[in-house]
């Protein structure tokens, strides 16, 4: 006896969701990872009281070497990120909602099957 149509649709939807979730859990074999920080964060730095840069949550745009948009990502609350990219040369463009804080663009080369570590430092403007 043939199964009702809604059973077949439920099976198809379940199969689709499993296929989508398994592709989302694949490990990234090439791309970039790292952390974004903000500094200085203290108005006056004293020798006996260190004031290290702090993690910073930021939006970053990824461009190819011809300045075409490839991807955008947001760091987590600790400034960490991991982005899969095909091998090639990229320009990372940190986004700033105002003049400060500000971070400069930087180039990065991604090699096949390697995650390249990147550190992006935003200048807080505190002096």
C-alpha distance (Angstrom), angle and dihedral (degrees) to the residues before:
residue distance angle dihedral
X1 . . .
X2 3.83 . .
X3 3.78 118.0 .
X4 3.80 118.2 -112.1
X5 3.79 116.0 -96.4
X6 3.82 93.9 -113.3
X7 3.84 89.8 58.6
X8 3.80 90.9 53.0
X9 3.79 91.0 48.0
X10 3.82 90.7 49.7
X11 3.83 90.6 51.3
X12 3.80 91.4 48.0
X13 3.81 91.9 48.8
X14 3.81 91.7 48.0
X15 3.81 91.3 49.8
X16 3.82 90.7 48.6
X17 3.83 92.8 50.0
X18 3.81 92.2 48.6
X19 3.81 91.0 49.3
X20 3.81 91.5 49.4
X21 3.78 94.6 47.0
X22 3.79 93.6 49.1
X23 3.80 92.5 52.8
X24 3.80 90.2 50.2
X25 3.80 91.5 57.1
X26 3.81 96.1 53.6
X27 3.77 112.0 121.4
X28 3.76 117.7 -112.0
X29 3.80 109.9 -114.6
X30 3.80 98.9 -176.5
X31 3.76 131.7 25.0
X32 3.78 139.8 69.7
X33 3.78 136.6 -56.9
X34 3.76 134.9 173.7
X35 3.75 146.1 99.2
X36 3.79 139.3 -68.3
X37 3.81 117.5 -142.5
X38 3.81 136.8 -175.3
X39 3.78 125.8 -143.5
X40 2.86 157.8 -140.6
X41 3.80 94.0 21.6
X42 3.81 98.3 168.3
X43 3.81 121.2 71.0
X44 3.80 92.1 -143.1
X45 3.81 122.5 27.8
X46 3.79 115.7 -155.4
X47 3.81 125.8 -165.5
X48 3.81 94.8 -120.7
X49 3.82 94.8 42.4
X50 3.80 110.7 57.8
X51 3.78 118.2 -155.2
X52 3.81 108.1 -164.7
X53 3.79 123.1 -168.3
X54 3.81 113.0 -90.0
X55 3.82 130.6 -133.0
X56 3.80 111.4 -92.1
X57 3.79 129.6 -158.9
X58 3.79 108.4 -136.9
X59 3.79 145.0 157.6
X60 3.80 116.9 -117.5
X61 3.80 128.3 -168.4
X62 3.82 119.7 -150.6
X63 3.81 118.2 -148.3
X64 3.79 129.7 -177.4
X65 3.81 120.6 -123.8
X66 3.84 89.4 -85.7
X67 3.83 89.4 54.9
X68 3.82 93.4 -109.2
X69 3.81 115.5 148.5
X70 3.82 111.3 -102.2
X71 3.81 103.9 164.1
X72 3.79 145.8 -25.1
X73 3.76 127.5 -146.6
X74 3.78 141.8 177.8
X75 3.79 121.5 -138.3
X76 3.77 119.8 -130.0
X77 3.83 122.7 -106.8
X78 3.82 89.8 -82.9
X79 3.80 92.3 52.5
X80 3.82 93.2 -108.6
X81 3.78 124.9 141.9
X82 3.80 142.4 170.7
X83 3.80 121.2 -170.3
X84 3.78 128.5 178.8
X85 3.81 113.4 -134.0
X86 3.77 133.7 169.3
X87 3.81 115.9 -112.6
X88 3.79 111.4 -78.6
X89 3.79 145.5 85.2
X90 3.79 119.0 -58.6
X91 3.79 139.1 -178.9
X92 3.80 116.7 -139.8
X93 3.80 112.3 -149.8
X94 3.81 113.6 -167.0
X95 3.80 111.4 -148.5
X96 3.81 120.4 -132.2
X97 3.80 123.1 -167.9
X98 3.83 90.1 -155.8
X99 3.79 138.4 10.9
X100 3.82 88.9 -80.6
X101 2.91 137.7 73.1
X102 3.77 93.1 42.4
X103 3.81 135.3 176.1
X104 3.78 126.3 -172.9
X105 3.79 125.0 -120.8
X106 3.76 115.2 -100.3
X107 3.77 134.8 -168.1
X108 3.76 124.7 -131.3
X109 3.78 133.3 -176.3
X110 3.80 117.0 -142.2
X111 3.79 117.1 -155.3
X112 3.79 126.2 -160.0
X113 3.81 114.7 -83.7
X114 3.82 93.1 1.3
X115 3.79 130.5 108.8
X116 3.80 107.6 -145.8
X117 3.80 116.9 -147.0
X118 3.81 115.8 -128.8
X119 3.81 131.3 -176.6
X120 3.79 118.9 -162.7
X121 3.80 116.9 -166.8
X122 3.79 121.6 -162.2
X123 3.79 117.3 -155.9
X124 3.81 108.9 -132.7
X125 3.80 93.4 -158.8
X126 3.82 92.0 -127.0
X127 3.80 110.3 142.2
